[in-house]
Amino acid sequence: MTHPDGHAMATLRKSLSADSLSATTSHETVLHGLGMRRPLDLAVAVVTAHPDDETIGLGGVMAHLRNLTLLQLTDGAPLDPAAAAGAGFPNRQAYAAARRGEIVDALAVLVEGRLSRQVFYEVPDGRLADHLAGVVERLVEDLICVDAVLTHPYEGGHFDHDAAAFAVQEACTRLARLGGHVPARLEFTSYHRVGGRLRTGRFLDDPCAPEVVVPLTPEAARRKEAAFACHRSQTGNLGLFGFGPERFRAAPIYDFSRPPPGSEVMYGVEVWRGLSRAFAAATQS
């Protein structure tokens, strides 16, 4: 193994410091822009576990993102044939195709044709943990050209959401190790359970991670409601969410070897243990 000389190490430290400053500037710019409901020209990636997560988490403000890349990690269709049948589809493939069509329709409402790029990773719904190594590698390539990335918080609400949070943090960690550009990492809300009660549209309380609350204008609320209607196969699930304020924050550095602090893992401790093993296996030392 060849070790870099002192000059190379100094250059690398300078590069990483510059990227850290750039990421700080980017997340402050994004949070301020969203909070003020102003158009943002920064290159922003939104990484979601399922088609409809972006509509739920930031459907009211997506129109302000003028240089948007949407990275969808799963196709929204579980491998269990019962899931497709329960949603009224003959098979998983038809269900996945329908969900892709739904997000295309929703985005036409939310971003009005200004989507710069959309990438479907096409992992089966519920199986993101089984594909983390490949997903992280792809994210490293997809995130190197953006200024900021928005994704799910690590809150124990859905195992795919938590796997997405891990994948984005790990991809950004690898970019930092490579000495390349590292995007600012931010979060939108999903859902979680505290005290036996489901909470939607809120983050788990974390005094070290202040949030920006963005009330939706009547126009933005109508746009988000119209996008909800595009997700025809998810009507029952979307009924749990409303059209109130959207919340964003800089993402904390999570310890994925432990359950989310302050949350009750909705998918069960045994499933979390398997997820934790998948995180450990996909972590690059």
C-alpha positions in Angstrom: 0.0 0.0 0.0 1.4 3.4 -1.0 1.1 6.1 1.6 0.7 9.8 0.5 3.5 12.2 1.3 3.0 15.2 3.5 2.2 17.6 0.6 -0.4 15.2 -0.7 -2.0 14.8 2.7 -2.1 18.6 3.1 -3.7 18.9 -0.3 -6.3 16.2 0.6 -7.1 17.9 4.0 -7.5 21.3 2.2 -9.8 19.6 -0.4 -12.0 18.0 2.3 -12.2 21.2 4.3 -13.3 23.1 1.2 -15.9 20.4 0.5 -17.1 20.6 4.1 -17.5 24.3 3.8 -19.3 23.9 0.4 -21.7 21.4 1.9 -22.5 23.7 4.9 -23.1 26.6 2.5 -25.3 24.4 0.3 -27.5 23.1 3.1 -28.0 26.6 4.5 -28.9 27.8 1.1 -31.4 25.0 0.5 -33.0 25.3 3.9 -33.2 29.1 3.6 -34.6 28.9 0.0 -37.3 26.3 1.0 -38.2 28.3 4.1 -38.7 31.4 2.0 -40.4 29.5 -0.8 -37.9 30.9 -3.3 -36.7 29.2 -6.5 -33.5 27.3 -6.0 -31.0 26.9 -8.8 -28.6 24.6 -6.9 -28.5 21.0 -8.2 -30.6 19.0 -5.7 -31.1 15.3 -5.6 -34.1 13.7 -3.8 -33.6 10.1 -2.8 -36.8 8.2 -1.9 -37.5 4.6 -0.9 -40.9 4.4 -2.7 -42.8 6.2 -5.4 -45.0 8.7 -3.5 -42.4 9.4 -0.7 -41.4 12.6 -2.4 -45.0 13.7 -2.8 -45.6 13.1 0.9 -42.4 14.7 2.2 -41.8 17.7 -0.1 -44.7 17.8 -2.7 -45.5 21.4 -1.7 -42.0 22.8 -2.3 -40.7 20.7 -5.2 -41.8 23.3 -7.7 -39.1 25.6 -6.3 -36.3 23.1 -7.1 -35.2 24.2 -10.6 -32.4 21.7 -11.0 -33.9 18.5 -9.6 -32.7 14.9 -9.8 -35.1 12.2 -8.4 -33.5 8.9 -7.5 -36.2 6.3 -6.7 -34.7 3.2 -4.9 -37.5 0.7 -5.0 -40.3 0.2 -7.6 -43.0 0.2 -5.0 -44.1 -3.4 -5.6 -43.3 -6.1 -3.0 -42.3 -9.6 -4.1 -45.3 -11.1 -2.3 -48.0 -11.6 -4.9 -50.6 -10.9 -2.3 -49.5 -7.2 -2.2 -50.2 -6.8 -6.0 -53.5 -8.7 -5.6 -54.6 -6.6 -2.7 -53.9 -3.4 -4.8 -56.0 -4.8 -7.7 -53.2 -6.0 -10.0 -52.7 -9.4 -11.6 -49.0 -9.6 -10.7 -46.0 -7.7 -9.3 -44.8 -6.5 -12.7 -48.2 -4.8 -13.3 -48.2 -3.2 -9.9 -44.7 -1.8 -10.4 -45.6 -0.4 -13.8 -48.7 1.2 -12.3 -46.6 2.8 -9.6 -44.1 4.2 -12.1 -47.0 5.7 -14.1 -48.4 7.2 -11.0 -45.2 9.0 -10.0 -44.8 10.3 -13.6 -48.3 11.8 -13.4 -47.6 13.2 -9.9 -44.4 14.8 -11.0 -46.1 16.5 -13.9 -48.2 18.3 -11.2 -45.4 18.9 -8.7 -42.6 20.2 -10.9 -44.4 21.2 -14.0 -41.9 19.7 -16.4 -38.8 21.0 -14.7 -37.4 17.6 -13.6 -33.8 17.5 -14.8 -33.3 13.8 -14.3 -35.1 10.7 -12.9 -33.4 7.4 -12.2 -35.3 4.2 -11.2 -33.1 1.8 -9.3 -35.9 -0.8 -9.5 -35.2 -2.7 -6.2 -38.3 -4.6 -5.1 -40.3 -2.8 -2.4 -39.3 -4.1 1.0 -35.9 -5.5 -0.2 -33.7 -2.5 -0.2 -31.6 -3.9 2.6 -30.8 -6.9 0.4 -29.3 -4.6 -2.3 -27.5 -2.0 -0.2 -24.0 -2.6 -1.5 -25.1 -2.0 -5.1 -27.4 0.9 -4.2 -24.6 2.7 -2.3 -22.2 2.3 -5.3 -24.8 3.8 -7.6 -25.5 6.6 -5.3 -21.8 7.5 -5.1 -22.0 8.1 -8.9 -25.3 9.8 -8.9 -24.6 12.2 -6.0 -21.1 13.4 -7.1 -22.7 16.0 -9.4 -25.3 17.6 -7.0 -24.9 20.3 -4.4 -27.4 18.8 -1.9 -29.4 15.6 -1.4 -32.7 15.2 0.5 -33.8 11.9 1.8 -35.6 10.1 4.7 -34.6 10.4 8.3 -33.6 7.3 10.3 -36.6 6.9 12.5 -37.8 3.3 12.6 -40.9 4.0 10.6 -40.3 1.8 7.6 -37.3 -0.4 7.0 -36.9 0.9 3.4 -36.9 4.5 4.6 -34.2 3.6 7.1 -32.2 1.8 4.5 -32.4 4.8 2.2 -31.1 7.0 5.1 -28.2 4.7 5.5 -27.4 4.4 1.8 -27.2 8.2 1.4 -25.1 8.7 4.5 -22.7 5.9 3.4 -22.5 7.2 -0.1 -21.6 10.7 1.2 -19.0 9.2 3.6 -17.4 7.4 0.7 -17.3 10.6 -1.4 -15.6 12.3 1.5 -13.0 9.6 1.7 -12.3 9.8 -2.0 -11.6 13.5 -1.5 -14.2 14.5 -4.1 -17.3 16.7 -4.0 -19.6 15.8 -1.1 -23.2 17.1 -1.3 -25.0 18.6 1.7 -27.2 16.0 3.3 -30.7 17.0 4.3 -34.0 15.3 5.3 -37.7 15.6 4.7 -40.2 14.0 7.1 -41.7 10.5 6.8 -43.4 8.9 9.8 -42.6 7.1 13.0 -44.2 6.0 16.3 -43.7 7.5 19.7 -45.6 6.4 22.8 -47.6 4.0 20.8 -48.9 6.7 18.5 -48.2 7.2 14.8 -46.7 10.6 13.9 -46.6 11.9 10.3 -45.1 15.0 8.9 -42.9 15.5 11.9 -39.3 14.6 12.8 -38.3 12.7 15.9 -37.4 15.4 18.4 -33.7 16.2 18.2 -32.5 19.5 19.8 -29.2 19.2 17.9 -31.0 19.1 14.5 -33.1 22.3 14.2 -35.8 22.2 11.5 -37.2 24.6 9.0 -41.0 24.6 8.9 -42.6 25.6 5.6 -46.3 26.4 5.7 -47.9 25.6 2.3 -49.6 28.3 0.4 -53.1 27.5 -0.8 -51.7 26.9 -4.3 -49.0 24.6 -3.0 -51.5 22.7 -0.9 -53.8 22.3 -4.0 -50.9 21.1 -6.0 -49.9 18.5 -3.4 -53.5 17.3 -3.1 -53.7 16.9 -6.9 -50.4 14.9 -6.8 -51.8 12.7 -4.0 -54.7 11.8 -6.3 -52.2 10.6 -9.0 -51.1 7.9 -6.6 -54.3 5.9 -7.3 -53.0 2.6 -5.9 -52.0 4.2 -2.5 -55.2 6.0 -1.6 -55.5 4.2 1.7 -51.9 4.8 2.8 -52.0 8.5 1.8 -55.0 9.1 3.9 -52.7 9.1 6.9 -51.0 12.2 5.6 -52.3 15.7 5.2 -51.4 19.0 3.5 -50.0 20.9 6.4 -46.5 22.4 6.8 -43.5 20.5 5.4 -40.4 20.3 7.5 -36.7 20.0 6.6 -33.4 19.9 8.4 -29.8 19.1 7.9 -29.3 15.4 8.4 -27.6 14.3 11.6 -24.8 11.8 11.5 -26.6 8.6 12.4 -25.2 5.6 14.3 -26.8 2.8 12.3 -25.5 0.2 14.7 -28.2 1.2 17.1 -32.0 1.6 16.8 -33.2 5.1 16.2 -33.1 6.9 19.6 -36.5 8.0 20.9 -38.5 5.9 18.4 -40.4 2.7 18.7 -39.3 0.6 15.7 -42.5 0.1 13.9 -41.3 -2.9 11.9 -40.1 -4.8 15.0 -36.8 -5.4 16.7 -36.0 -8.6 14.9 -36.4 -7.0 11.5 -34.2 -4.1 12.7 -31.5 -6.6 13.8 -31.4 -8.0 10.3 -31.4 -4.5 8.9 -28.5 -3.6 11.2 -26.5 -6.6 9.9 -27.1 -5.4 6.3 -25.9 -1.9 7.3 -22.7 -3.4 8.8 -22.1 -5.5 5.7 -22.5 -2.6 3.4 -20.3 -0.2 5.4 -16.9 0.4 3.8 -14.2 0.5 6.5 
